[in-house]
Amino acid sequence: MFILAKIVGVAILVWFAMSAKAQGEYWLRWVMVGLIGYWLTWFILYFTLSIPVLPTFAALAVVYFIRKKLLYDSEKTN
């Protein structure tokens, strides 16, 4: 299950970098926010739950809302 979590982590890195560049924002800030949000959520759920796949999908859902908030803030400032 760690392989799935790592693959999703890399996908989030690319997803956030592409989203930031499309919005004209600094991509490194977006990538750091996305990865910290993903890994923090994943670790908390992995150590509190005994289901190995659930943390990956729950963390992916959290990252979706983090990205949505970053997009909203980006549009609001521009």
PDB file with SEQRES, HELIX, SHEET and CRYST1 records, atoms N, CA, C and O in Angstrom:
SEQRES   1 A   78  MET PHE ILE LEU ALA LYS ILE VAL GLY VAL ALA ILE LEU          
SEQRES   2 A   78  VAL TRP PHE ALA MET SER ALA LYS ALA GLN GLY GLU TYR          
SEQRES   3 A   78  TRP LEU ARG TRP VAL MET VAL GLY LEU ILE GLY TYR TRP          
SEQRES   4 A   78  LEU THR TRP PHE ILE LEU TYR PHE THR LEU SER ILE PRO          
SEQRES   5 A   78  VAL LEU PRO THR PHE ALA ALA LEU ALA VAL VAL TYR PHE          
SEQRES   6 A   78  ILE ARG LYS LYS LEU LEU TYR ASP SER GLU LYS THR ASN          
HELIX    1 AA1 PHE A    2  GLN A   23  1                                  22    
HELIX    2 AA2 TRP A   27  THR A   48  1                                  22    
HELIX    3 AA3 LEU A   54  THR A   77  1                                  24    
CRYST1    1.000    1.000    1.000  90.00  90.00  90.00 P 1           1          
ATOM      1  N   MET A   1       0.800  -1.200   0.000  1.00  0.00           N  
ATOM      2  CA  MET A   1       0.000   0.000   0.000  1.00  0.00           C  
ATOM      3  C   MET A   1       0.843   1.265   0.000  1.00  0.00           C  
ATOM      4  O   MET A   1       0.369   2.329  -0.397  1.00  0.00           O  
ATOM      5  N   PHE A   2       2.085   1.155   0.441  1.00  0.00           N  
ATOM      6  CA  PHE A   2       2.945   2.326   0.425  1.00  0.00           C  
ATOM      7  C   PHE A   2       3.253   2.761  -1.004  1.00  0.00           C  
ATOM      8  O   PHE A   2       3.460   3.948  -1.257  1.00  0.00           O  
ATOM      9  N   ILE A   3       3.284   1.828  -1.926  1.00  0.00           N  
ATOM     10  CA  ILE A   3       3.545   2.176  -3.328  1.00  0.00           C  
ATOM     11  C   ILE A   3       2.406   3.024  -3.870  1.00  0.00           C  
ATOM     12  O   ILE A   3       2.645   4.007  -4.571  1.00  0.00           O  
ATOM     13  N   LEU A   4       1.170   2.654  -3.554  1.00  0.00           N  
ATOM     14  CA  LEU A   4       0.014   3.438  -3.991  1.00  0.00           C  
ATOM     15  C   LEU A   4       0.079   4.848  -3.412  1.00  0.00           C  
ATOM     16  O   LEU A   4      -0.195   5.819  -4.118  1.00  0.00           O  
ATOM     17  N   ALA A   5       0.434   4.967  -2.148  1.00  0.00           N  
ATOM     18  CA  ALA A   5       0.526   6.279  -1.507  1.00  0.00           C  
ATOM     19  C   ALA A   5       1.615   7.129  -2.154  1.00  0.00           C  
ATOM     20  O   ALA A   5       1.432   8.334  -2.327  1.00  0.00           O  
ATOM     21  N   LYS A   6       2.737   6.523  -2.511  1.00  0.00           N  
ATOM     22  CA  LYS A   6       3.819   7.267  -3.151  1.00  0.00           C  
ATOM     23  C   LYS A   6       3.443   7.710  -4.559  1.00  0.00           C  
ATOM     24  O   LYS A   6       3.761   8.828  -4.966  1.00  0.00           O  
ATOM     25  N   ILE A   7       2.766   6.836  -5.305  1.00  0.00           N  
ATOM     26  CA  ILE A   7       2.328   7.185  -6.659  1.00  0.00           C  
ATOM     27  C   ILE A   7       1.337   8.347  -6.620  1.00  0.00           C  
ATOM     28  O   ILE A   7       1.427   9.277  -7.421  1.00  0.00           O  
ATOM     29  N   VAL A   8       0.400   8.284  -5.688  1.00  0.00           N  
ATOM     30  CA  VAL A   8      -0.571   9.374  -5.554  1.00  0.00           C  
ATOM     31  C   VAL A   8       0.132  10.656  -5.121  1.00  0.00           C  
ATOM     32  O   VAL A   8      -0.245  11.740  -5.565  1.00  0.00           O  
ATOM     33  N   GLY A   9       1.145  10.553  -4.263  1.00  0.00           N  
ATOM     34  CA  GLY A   9       1.911  11.724  -3.845  1.00  0.00           C  
ATOM     35  C   GLY A   9       2.589  12.412  -5.013  1.00  0.00           C  
ATOM     36  O   GLY A   9       2.578  13.640  -5.104  1.00  0.00           O  
ATOM     37  N   VAL A  10       3.177  11.637  -5.902  1.00  0.00           N  
ATOM     38  CA  VAL A  10       3.820  12.206  -7.093  1.00  0.00           C  
ATOM     39  C   VAL A  10       2.766  12.819  -8.020  1.00  0.00           C  
ATOM     40  O   VAL A  10       2.992  13.879  -8.605  1.00  0.00           O  
ATOM     41  N   ALA A  11       1.630  12.160  -8.150  1.00  0.00           N  
ATOM     42  CA  ALA A  11       0.559  12.701  -8.989  1.00  0.00           C  
ATOM     43  C   ALA A  11       0.053  14.034  -8.431  1.00  0.00           C  
ATOM     44  O   ALA A  11      -0.256  14.948  -9.196  1.00  0.00           O  
ATOM     45  N   ILE A  12      -0.031  14.147  -7.117  1.00  0.00           N  
ATOM     46  CA  ILE A  12      -0.456  15.401  -6.491  1.00  0.00           C  
ATOM     47  C   ILE A  12       0.575  16.493  -6.745  1.00  0.00           C  
ATOM     48  O   ILE A  12       0.218  17.643  -6.999  1.00  0.00           O  
ATOM     49  N   LEU A  13       1.836  16.136  -6.678  1.00  0.00           N  
ATOM     50  CA  LEU A  13       2.900  17.091  -6.956  1.00  0.00           C  
ATOM     51  C   LEU A  13       2.742  17.676  -8.355  1.00  0.00           C  
ATOM     52  O   LEU A  13       2.808  18.892  -8.532  1.00  0.00           O  
ATOM     53  N   VAL A  14       2.538  16.828  -9.332  1.00  0.00           N  
ATOM     54  CA  VAL A  14       2.371  17.283 -10.716  1.00  0.00           C  
ATOM     55  C   VAL A  14       1.075  18.068 -10.875  1.00  0.00           C  
ATOM     56  O   VAL A  14       1.050  19.098 -11.548  1.00  0.00           O  
ATOM     57  N   TRP A  15       0.007  17.590 -10.262  1.00  0.00           N  
ATOM     58  CA  TRP A  15      -1.304  18.226 -10.361  1.00  0.00           C  
ATOM     59  C   TRP A  15      -1.269  19.654  -9.814  1.00  0.00           C  
ATOM     60  O   TRP A  15      -1.795  20.577 -10.437  1.00  0.00           O  
ATOM     61  N   PHE A  16      -0.652  19.829  -8.654  1.00  0.00           N  
ATOM     62  CA  PHE A  16      -0.591  21.150  -8.048  1.00  0.00           C  
ATOM     63  C   PHE A  16       0.354  22.069  -8.815  1.00  0.00           C  
ATOM     64  O   PHE A  16       0.070  23.259  -8.953  1.00  0.00           O  
ATOM     65  N   ALA A  17       1.461  21.549  -9.310  1.00  0.00           N  
ATOM     66  CA  ALA A  17       2.388  22.373 -10.086  1.00  0.00           C  
ATOM     67  C   ALA A  17       1.733  22.870 -11.366  1.00  0.00           C  
ATOM     68  O   ALA A  17       1.886  24.038 -11.725  1.00  0.00           O  
ATOM     69  N   MET A  18       1.008  22.005 -12.056  1.00  0.00           N  
ATOM     70  CA  MET A  18       0.331  22.408 -13.289  1.00  0.00           C  
ATOM     71  C   MET A  18      -0.789  23.404 -13.008  1.00  0.00           C  
ATOM     72  O   MET A  18      -0.996  24.342 -13.777  1.00  0.00           O  
ATOM     73  N   SER A  19      -1.506  23.203 -11.912  1.00  0.00           N  
ATOM     74  CA  SER A  19      -2.585  24.127 -11.558  1.00  0.00           C  
ATOM     75  C   SER A  19      -2.034  25.513 -11.226  1.00  0.00           C  
ATOM     76  O   SER A  19      -2.607  26.527 -11.624  1.00  0.00           O  
ATOM     77  N   ALA A  20      -0.920  25.549 -10.497  1.00  0.00           N  
ATOM     78  CA  ALA A  20      -0.324  26.839 -10.132  1.00  0.00           C  
ATOM     79  C   ALA A  20       0.184  27.571 -11.364  1.00  0.00           C  
ATOM     80  O   ALA A  20      -0.010  28.780 -11.491  1.00  0.00           O  
ATOM     81  N   LYS A  21       0.828  26.855 -12.268  1.00  0.00           N  
ATOM     82  CA  LYS A  21       1.334  27.507 -13.481  1.00  0.00           C  
ATOM     83  C   LYS A  21       0.192  28.017 -14.345  1.00  0.00           C  
ATOM     84  O   LYS A  21       0.320  29.062 -14.983  1.00  0.00           O  
ATOM     85  N   ALA A  22      -0.921  27.295 -14.373  1.00  0.00           N  
ATOM     86  CA  ALA A  22      -2.078  27.732 -15.149  1.00  0.00           C  
ATOM     87  C   ALA A  22      -2.689  29.000 -14.558  1.00  0.00           C  
ATOM     88  O   ALA A  22      -3.246  29.822 -15.286  1.00  0.00           O  
ATOM     89  N   GLN A  23      -2.585  29.158 -13.242  1.00  0.00           N  
ATOM     90  CA  GLN A  23      -3.129  30.342 -12.586  1.00  0.00           C  
ATOM     91  C   GLN A  23      -2.125  31.493 -12.528  1.00  0.00           C  
ATOM     92  O   GLN A  23      -2.470  32.598 -12.108  1.00  0.00           O  
ATOM     93  N   GLY A  24      -0.889  31.238 -12.948  1.00  0.00           N  
ATOM     94  CA  GLY A  24       0.135  32.271 -12.899  1.00  0.00           C  
ATOM     95  C   GLY A  24       0.695  32.479 -11.503  1.00  0.00           C  
ATOM     96  O   GLY A  24       1.232  33.547 -11.208  1.00  0.00           O  
ATOM     97  N   GLU A  25       0.582  31.487 -10.646  1.00  0.00           N  
ATOM     98  CA  GLU A  25       1.070  31.571  -9.271  1.00  0.00           C  
ATOM     99  C   GLU A  25       2.425  30.899  -9.154  1.00  0.00           C  
ATOM    100  O   GLU A  25       2.873  30.219 -10.077  1.00  0.00           O  
ATOM    101  N   TYR A  26       3.078  31.093  -8.009  1.00  0.00           N  
ATOM    102  CA  TYR A  26       4.352  30.450  -7.731  1.00  0.00           C  
ATOM    103  C   TYR A  26       4.103  28.977  -7.443  1.00  0.00           C  
ATOM    104  O   TYR A  26       3.437  28.654  -6.460  1.00  0.00           O  
ATOM    105  N   TRP A  27       4.613  28.086  -8.263  1.00  0.00           N  
ATOM    106  CA  TRP A  27       4.254  26.670  -8.214  1.00  0.00           C  
ATOM    107  C   TRP A  27       4.804  25.956  -6.987  1.00  0.00           C  
ATOM    108  O   TRP A  27       4.181  25.008  -6.508  1.00  0.00           O  
ATOM    109  N   LEU A  28       5.944  26.378  -6.467  1.00  0.00           N  
ATOM    110  CA  LEU A  28       6.542  25.674  -5.339  1.00  0.00           C  
ATOM    111  C   LEU A  28       5.688  25.799  -4.077  1.00  0.00           C  
ATOM    112  O   LEU A  28       5.597  24.853  -3.294  1.00  0.00           O  
ATOM    113  N   ARG A  29       5.071  26.943  -3.879  1.00  0.00           N  
ATOM    114  CA  ARG A  29       4.201  27.132  -2.712  1.00  0.00           C  
ATOM    115  C   ARG A  29       3.003  26.199  -2.789  1.00  0.00           C  
ATOM    116  O   ARG A  29       2.618  25.590  -1.791  1.00  0.00           O  
ATOM    117  N   TRP A  30       2.419  26.088  -3.965  1.00  0.00           N  
ATOM    118  CA  TRP A  30       1.260  25.223  -4.145  1.00  0.00           C  
ATOM    119  C   TRP A  30       1.637  23.760  -3.935  1.00  0.00           C  
ATOM    120  O   TRP A  30       0.901  23.005  -3.300  1.00  0.00           O  
ATOM    121  N   VAL A  31       2.785  23.370  -4.474  1.00  0.00           N  
ATOM    122  CA  VAL A  31       3.229  21.976  -4.332  1.00  0.00           C  
ATOM    123  C   VAL A  31       3.470  21.647  -2.867  1.00  0.00           C  
ATOM    124  O   VAL A  31       3.081  20.574  -2.405  1.00  0.00           O  
ATOM    125  N   MET A  32       4.101  22.544  -2.133  1.00  0.00           N  
ATOM    126  CA  MET A  32       4.370  22.290  -0.721  1.00  0.00           C  
ATOM    127  C   MET A  32       3.077  22.186   0.084  1.00  0.00           C  
ATOM    128  O   MET A  32       2.949  21.309   0.938  1.00  0.00           O  
ATOM    129  N   VAL A  33       2.135  23.061  -0.179  1.00  0.00           N  
ATOM    130  CA  VAL A  33       0.850  23.011   0.523  1.00  0.00           C  
ATOM    131  C   VAL A  33       0.127  21.702   0.205  1.00  0.00           C  
ATOM    132  O   VAL A  33      -0.420  21.064   1.104  1.00  0.00           O  
ATOM    133  N   GLY A  34       0.121  21.305  -1.047  1.00  0.00           N  
ATOM    134  CA  GLY A  34      -0.545  20.072  -1.441  1.00  0.00           C  
ATOM    135  C   GLY A  34       0.097  18.831  -0.847  1.00  0.00           C  
ATOM    136  O   GLY A  34      -0.600  17.952  -0.340  1.00  0.00           O  
ATOM    137  N   LEU A  35       1.419  18.753  -0.906  1.00  0.00           N  
ATOM    138  CA  LEU A  35       2.107  17.575  -0.369  1.00  0.00           C  
ATOM    139  C   LEU A  35       2.019  17.492   1.145  1.00  0.00           C  
ATOM    140  O   LEU A  35       1.835  16.405   1.692  1.00  0.00           O  
ATOM    141  N   ILE A  36       2.147  18.615   1.827  1.00  0.00           N  
ATOM    142  CA  ILE A  36       2.016  18.591   3.285  1.00  0.00           C  
ATOM    143  C   ILE A  36       0.602  18.198   3.680  1.00  0.00           C  
ATOM    144  O   ILE A  36       0.411  17.413   4.609  1.00  0.00           O  
ATOM    145  N   GLY A  37      -0.383  18.734   2.984  1.00  0.00           N  
ATOM    146  CA  GLY A  37      -1.769  18.347   3.270  1.00  0.00           C  
ATOM    147  C   GLY A  37      -2.024  16.876   3.023  1.00  0.00           C  
ATOM    148  O   GLY A  37      -2.709  16.220   3.808  1.00  0.00           O  
ATOM    149  N   TYR A  38      -1.477  16.351   1.937  1.00  0.00           N  
ATOM    150  CA  TYR A  38      -1.668  14.938   1.608  1.00  0.00           C  
ATOM    151  C   TYR A  38      -0.978  14.028   2.619  1.00  0.00           C  
ATOM    152  O   TYR A  38      -1.601  13.127   3.180  1.00  0.00           O  
ATOM    153  N   TRP A  39       0.308  14.267   2.847  1.00  0.00           N  
ATOM    154  CA  TRP A  39       1.054  13.363   3.728  1.00  0.00           C  
ATOM    155  C   TRP A  39       0.614  13.476   5.176  1.00  0.00           C  
ATOM    156  O   TRP A  39       0.593  12.468   5.884  1.00  0.00           O  
ATOM    157  N   LEU A  40       0.265  14.658   5.637  1.00  0.00           N  
ATOM    158  CA  LEU A  40      -0.220  14.807   7.004  1.00  0.00           C  
ATOM    159  C   LEU A  40      -1.525  14.043   7.204  1.00  0.00           C  
ATOM    160  O   LEU A  40      -1.688  13.330   8.194  1.00  0.00           O  
ATOM    161  N   THR A  41      -2.440  14.192   6.272  1.00  0.00           N  
ATOM    162  CA  THR A  41      -3.701  13.461   6.352  1.00  0.00           C  
ATOM    163  C   THR A  41      -3.468  11.962   6.248  1.00  0.00           C  
ATOM    164  O   THR A  41      -4.069  11.185   6.990  1.00  0.00           O  
ATOM    165  N   TRP A  42      -2.604  11.556   5.340  1.00  0.00           N  
ATOM    166  CA  TRP A  42      -2.345  10.138   5.139  1.00  0.00           C  
ATOM    167  C   TRP A  42      -1.755   9.495   6.396  1.00  0.00           C  
ATOM    168  O   TRP A  42      -2.198   8.427   6.817  1.00  0.00           O  
ATOM    169  N   PHE A  43      -0.757  10.148   6.993  1.00  0.00           N  
ATOM    170  CA  PHE A  43      -0.128   9.585   8.196  1.00  0.00           C  
ATOM    171  C   PHE A  43      -1.096   9.515   9.367  1.00  0.00           C  
ATOM    172  O   PHE A  43      -1.123   8.516  10.086  1.00  0.00           O  
ATOM    173  N   ILE A  44      -1.881  10.548   9.566  1.00  0.00           N  
ATOM    174  CA  ILE A  44      -2.848  10.540  10.667  1.00  0.00           C  
ATOM    175  C   ILE A  44      -3.839   9.405  10.487  1.00  0.00           C  
ATOM    176  O   ILE A  44      -4.109   8.667  11.434  1.00  0.00           O  
ATOM    177  N   LEU A  45      -4.387   9.254   9.289  1.00  0.00           N  
ATOM    178  CA  LEU A  45      -5.366   8.186   9.062  1.00  0.00           C  
ATOM    179  C   LEU A  45      -4.724   6.806   9.052  1.00  0.00           C  
ATOM    180  O   LEU A  45      -5.337   5.837   9.500  1.00  0.00           O  
ATOM    181  N   TYR A  46      -3.508   6.704   8.552  1.00  0.00           N  
ATOM    182  CA  TYR A  46      -2.844   5.399   8.504  1.00  0.00           C  
ATOM    183  C   TYR A  46      -2.569   4.858   9.909  1.00  0.00           C  
ATOM    184  O   TYR A  46      -2.711   3.660  10.152  1.00  0.00           O  
ATOM    185  N   PHE A  47      -2.182   5.727  10.821  1.00  0.00           N  
ATOM    186  CA  PHE A  47      -1.873   5.265  12.168  1.00  0.00           C  
ATOM    187  C   PHE A  47      -3.093   5.151  13.071  1.00  0.00           C  
ATOM    188  O   PHE A  47      -3.012   4.517  14.124  1.00  0.00           O  
ATOM    189  N   THR A  48      -4.224   5.748  12.691  1.00  0.00           N  
ATOM    190  CA  THR A  48      -5.427   5.627  13.516  1.00  0.00           C  
ATOM    191  C   THR A  48      -6.386   4.564  13.005  1.00  0.00           C  
ATOM    192  O   THR A  48      -7.167   4.025  13.789  1.00  0.00           O  
ATOM    193  N   LEU A  49      -6.350   4.250  11.732  1.00  0.00           N  
ATOM    194  CA  LEU A  49      -7.229   3.236  11.162  1.00  0.00           C  
ATOM    195  C   LEU A  49      -6.432   1.993  10.806  1.00  0.00           C  
ATOM    196  O   LEU A  49      -5.221   2.062  10.597  1.00  0.00           O  
ATOM    197  N   SER A  50      -7.105   0.875  10.740  1.00  0.00           N  
ATOM    198  CA  SER A  50      -6.404  -0.357  10.394  1.00  0.00           C  
ATOM    199  C   SER A  50      -6.637  -0.773   8.941  1.00  0.00           C  
ATOM    200  O   SER A  50      -6.143  -1.816   8.513  1.00  0.00           O  
ATOM    201  N   ILE A  51      -7.385   0.029   8.178  1.00  0.00           N  
ATOM    202  CA  ILE A  51      -7.649  -0.270   6.779  1.00  0.00           C  
ATOM    203  C   ILE A  51      -6.559   0.400   5.945  1.00  0.00           C  
ATOM    204  O   ILE A  51      -6.463   1.627   5.954  1.00  0.00           O  
ATOM    205  N   PRO A  52      -5.737  -0.360   5.227  1.00  0.00           N  
ATOM    206  CA  PRO A  52      -4.567   0.235   4.572  1.00  0.00           C  
ATOM    207  C   PRO A  52      -4.855   1.125   3.364  1.00  0.00           C  
ATOM    208  O   PRO A  52      -4.058   2.020   3.083  1.00  0.00           O  
ATOM    209  N   VAL A  53      -5.940   0.923   2.646  1.00  0.00           N  
ATOM    210  CA  VAL A  53      -6.195   1.701   1.429  1.00  0.00           C  
ATOM    211  C   VAL A  53      -6.953   2.989   1.730  1.00  0.00           C  
ATOM    212  O   VAL A  53      -6.817   3.965   0.992  1.00  0.00           O  
ATOM    213  N   LEU A  54      -7.726   3.010   2.766  1.00  0.00           N  
ATOM    214  CA  LEU A  54      -8.568   4.155   3.077  1.00  0.00           C  
ATOM    215  C   LEU A  54      -7.805   5.464   3.256  1.00  0.00           C  
ATOM    216  O   LEU A  54      -8.285   6.490   2.775  1.00  0.00           O  
ATOM    217  N   PRO A  55      -6.646   5.494   3.919  1.00  0.00           N  
ATOM    218  CA  PRO A  55      -5.945   6.779   4.067  1.00  0.00           C  
ATOM    219  C   PRO A  55      -5.575   7.434   2.746  1.00  0.00           C  
ATOM    220  O   PRO A  55      -5.589   8.660   2.640  1.00  0.00           O  
ATOM    221  N   THR A  56      -5.247   6.642   1.745  1.00  0.00           N  
ATOM    222  CA  THR A  56      -4.857   7.213   0.454  1.00  0.00           C  
ATOM    223  C   THR A  56      -6.028   7.944  -0.189  1.00  0.00           C  
ATOM    224  O   THR A  56      -5.869   9.067  -0.667  1.00  0.00           O  
ATOM    225  N   PHE A  57      -7.185   7.328  -0.205  1.00  0.00           N  
ATOM    226  CA  PHE A  57      -8.338   7.951  -0.847  1.00  0.00           C  
ATOM    227  C   PHE A  57      -8.903   9.102  -0.021  1.00  0.00           C  
ATOM    228  O   PHE A  57      -9.375  10.091  -0.581  1.00  0.00           O  
ATOM    229  N   ALA A  58      -8.858   8.984   1.289  1.00  0.00           N  
ATOM    230  CA  ALA A  58      -9.323  10.083   2.137  1.00  0.00           C  
ATOM    231  C   ALA A  58      -8.388  11.288   2.013  1.00  0.00           C  
ATOM    232  O   ALA A  58      -8.852  12.426   1.949  1.00  0.00           O  
ATOM    233  N   ALA A  59      -7.083  11.047   1.978  1.00  0.00           N  
ATOM    234  CA  ALA A  59      -6.121  12.134   1.817  1.00  0.00           C  
ATOM    235  C   ALA A  59      -6.260  12.778   0.446  1.00  0.00           C  
ATOM    236  O   ALA A  59      -6.077  13.988   0.308  1.00  0.00           O  
ATOM    237  N   LEU A  60      -6.579  11.987  -0.562  1.00  0.00           N  
ATOM    238  CA  LEU A  60      -6.801  12.529  -1.901  1.00  0.00           C  
ATOM    239  C   LEU A  60      -8.024  13.449  -1.906  1.00  0.00           C  
ATOM    240  O   LEU A  60      -8.019  14.480  -2.578  1.00  0.00           O  
ATOM    241  N   ALA A  61      -9.056  13.087  -1.173  1.00  0.00           N  
ATOM    242  CA  ALA A  61     -10.238  13.944  -1.069  1.00  0.00           C  
ATOM    243  C   ALA A  61      -9.908  15.249  -0.353  1.00  0.00           C  
ATOM    244  O   ALA A  61     -10.391  16.310  -0.746  1.00  0.00           O  
ATOM    245  N   VAL A  62      -9.099  15.180   0.681  1.00  0.00           N  
ATOM    246  CA  VAL A  62      -8.691  16.393   1.400  1.00  0.00           C  
ATOM    247  C   VAL A  62      -7.882  17.307   0.488  1.00  0.00           C  
ATOM    248  O   VAL A  62      -8.072  18.524   0.494  1.00  0.00           O  
ATOM    249  N   VAL A  63      -6.984  16.723  -0.292  1.00  0.00           N  
ATOM    250  CA  VAL A  63      -6.156  17.512  -1.201  1.00  0.00           C  
ATOM    251  C   VAL A  63      -7.011  18.163  -2.283  1.00  0.00           C  
ATOM    252  O   VAL A  63      -6.700  19.266  -2.730  1.00  0.00           O  
ATOM    253  N   TYR A  64      -8.065  17.508  -2.702  1.00  0.00           N  
ATOM    254  CA  TYR A  64      -8.970  18.101  -3.683  1.00  0.00           C  
ATOM    255  C   TYR A  64      -9.544  19.417  -3.144  1.00  0.00           C  
ATOM    256  O   TYR A  64      -9.612  20.411  -3.867  1.00  0.00           O  
ATOM    257  N   PHE A  65      -9.953  19.417  -1.881  1.00  0.00           N  
ATOM    258  CA  PHE A  65     -10.512  20.627  -1.293  1.00  0.00           C  
ATOM    259  C   PHE A  65      -9.442  21.683  -1.020  1.00  0.00           C  
ATOM    260  O   PHE A  65      -9.725  22.879  -1.086  1.00  0.00           O  
ATOM    261  N   ILE A  66      -8.224  21.254  -0.716  1.00  0.00           N  
ATOM    262  CA  ILE A  66      -7.122  22.211  -0.567  1.00  0.00           C  
ATOM    263  C   ILE A  66      -6.867  22.917  -1.893  1.00  0.00           C  
ATOM    264  O   ILE A  66      -6.698  24.136  -1.927  1.00  0.00           O  
ATOM    265  N   ARG A  67      -6.838  22.157  -2.984  1.00  0.00           N  
ATOM    266  CA  ARG A  67      -6.621  22.743  -4.313  1.00  0.00           C  
ATOM    267  C   ARG A  67      -7.754  23.687  -4.677  1.00  0.00           C  
ATOM    268  O   ARG A  67      -7.528  24.752  -5.252  1.00  0.00           O  
ATOM    269  N   LYS A  68      -8.969  23.292  -4.340  1.00  0.00           N  
ATOM    270  CA  LYS A  68     -10.122  24.135  -4.623  1.00  0.00           C  
ATOM    271  C   LYS A  68     -10.015  25.474  -3.888  1.00  0.00           C  
ATOM    272  O   LYS A  68     -10.365  26.516  -4.442  1.00  0.00           O  
ATOM    273  N   LYS A  69      -9.535  25.445  -2.647  1.00  0.00           N  
ATOM    274  CA  LYS A  69      -9.352  26.668  -1.870  1.00  0.00           C  
ATOM    275  C   LYS A  69      -8.237  27.526  -2.464  1.00  0.00           C  
ATOM    276  O   LYS A  69      -8.377  28.747  -2.530  1.00  0.00           O  
ATOM    277  N   LEU A  70      -7.140  26.919  -2.895  1.00  0.00           N  
ATOM    278  CA  LEU A  70      -6.062  27.671  -3.525  1.00  0.00           C  
ATOM    279  C   LEU A  70      -6.521  28.315  -4.831  1.00  0.00           C  
ATOM    280  O   LEU A  70      -6.155  29.454  -5.121  1.00  0.00           O  
ATOM    281  N   LEU A  71      -7.313  27.600  -5.615  1.00  0.00           N  
ATOM    282  CA  LEU A  71      -7.842  28.170  -6.858  1.00  0.00           C  
ATOM    283  C   LEU A  71      -8.765  29.347  -6.573  1.00  0.00           C  
ATOM    284  O   LEU A  71      -8.720  30.360  -7.271  1.00  0.00           O  
ATOM    285  N   TYR A  72      -9.596  29.216  -5.553  1.00  0.00           N  
ATOM    286  CA  TYR A  72     -10.510  30.295  -5.183  1.00  0.00           C  
ATOM    287  C   TYR A  72      -9.732  31.532  -4.751  1.00  0.00           C  
ATOM    288  O   TYR A  72     -10.054  32.648  -5.159  1.00  0.00           O  
ATOM    289  N   ASP A  73      -8.712  31.334  -3.930  1.00  0.00           N  
ATOM    290  CA  ASP A  73      -7.897  32.473  -3.466  1.00  0.00           C  
ATOM    291  C   ASP A  73      -7.138  33.111  -4.627  1.00  0.00           C  
ATOM    292  O   ASP A  73      -6.957  34.329  -4.658  1.00  0.00           O  
ATOM    293  N   SER A  74      -6.701  32.306  -5.566  1.00  0.00           N  
ATOM    294  CA  SER A  74      -5.974  32.824  -6.725  1.00  0.00           C  
ATOM    295  C   SER A  74      -6.887  33.666  -7.603  1.00  0.00           C  
ATOM    296  O   SER A  74      -6.480  34.726  -8.079  1.00  0.00           O  
ATOM    297  N   GLU A  75      -8.099  33.214  -7.820  1.00  0.00           N  
ATOM    298  CA  GLU A  75      -9.050  33.975  -8.644  1.00  0.00           C  
ATOM    299  C   GLU A  75      -9.501  35.242  -7.945  1.00  0.00           C  
ATOM    300  O   GLU A  75      -9.771  36.256  -8.589  1.00  0.00           O  
ATOM    301  N   LYS A  76      -9.583  35.181  -6.628  1.00  0.00           N  
ATOM    302  CA  LYS A  76     -10.013  36.343  -5.860  1.00  0.00           C  
ATOM    303  C   LYS A  76      -8.992  37.465  -5.908  1.00  0.00           C  
ATOM    304  O   LYS A  76      -9.363  38.638  -5.940  1.00  0.00           O  
ATOM    305  N   THR A  77      -7.717  37.120  -5.915  1.00  0.00           N  
ATOM    306  CA  THR A  77      -6.674  38.150  -5.958  1.00  0.00           C  
ATOM    307  C   THR A  77      -6.435  38.697  -7.346  1.00  0.00           C  
ATOM    308  O   THR A  77      -5.942  39.817  -7.485  1.00  0.00           O  
ATOM    309  N   ASN A  78      -6.771  37.935  -8.385  1.00  0.00           N  
ATOM    310  CA  ASN A  78      -6.538  38.396  -9.763  1.00  0.00           C  
ATOM    311  C   ASN A  78      -7.722  39.103 -10.329  1.00  0.00           C  
ATOM    312  O   ASN A  78      -7.684  39.550 -11.476  1.00  0.00           O  
TER     313      ASN A  78                                                      
END                                                                             
